[in-house]
């Protein structure tokens, strides 16, 4: 959905983290999840994280488990590795 900015929300309820407005899942492991947002990333650290529901089309995800930390980061820059190296 290029050109459309999605708002996102976070809600933690009964060991389930509900997130809306995601663009995609970069990786998902039992103790770490990285999500792509419009102009940033969201890193989730925890224990026993499980994917309960995912709808990339609607931009929603539900993750269950013990959430320890949420951290926002810069979005990955698009383009070739050569272009990024010689900036």
N, C-alpha and C positions, 0 to 999 in steps of 0.2 A: 504494500500500500504506500508507494512512494508519493511524497508531496502532502500526505495527510498526517498531521501530528495528533497523536493519541494522548489524552491525559491518562495517568495511571493512579491507582489507589492500592493501598495495602491494608489488610485487616487480619489481625491475629486473634483467633478464637478457638479455645479448646484444643491447643496443639495443632491447629490447622492454619496455614497462612494462605489467604486469598489475595491474589494480585490480578489487577486488570490493567490493560493498556500495554501489554508486552508485544514486541515484534517477533520474538523467537527465543528459543532455548539454545544457548551456545554450548553448554554441557551440563550434565546432571550426574552427580555421584552421591553416595550415601551421606557424605559429610559436607558437600559443597555443591552449590548450584550457581550457574552464571546465566543471567537472562539479558537479552537485548531489548532496550527501550528505544524510544525515538532518537534521542541524542546522547544517550549514556548507556551504561550497563548497570545491572544490579547483581551484586554477589551476596549469596546467602550462605552462611556457615551454620552448621548445626550437627546434630547427632540423629541417626536413624531417619534421615529424610526420605520420604516416599512421594512419588508423583501420584496424586489421586485423580486429578482431572486436568486436561489440557485442551484448549481450543485456540490455536494460533490465529485462525480466521477471525475469531471474536476478540482475541487478545487477552484471554483469561487462563489462569493456571491456579491449581490448588495443590499445596505441598503440605504433607503431614509429617510431624516429627518435632524434635526439640530444636527450636531456632535460637541460636546463640548470638549471631551478629548479622546485620544488614549493612552493606556498604555500596555506595554509588561510585562509579568510575567513568572515565572517558570512553566514548564509543570508539570502536576500531576504525581506523582510517581506511577508506576504500581506495583501491588502486594497487598497482603492482609493488612488489617488494623493492625493486630497483628504483622506482620513483620515490618511495619513502626513504630509501637510504641516501639518495643524493639531493635531498631538500636543501 
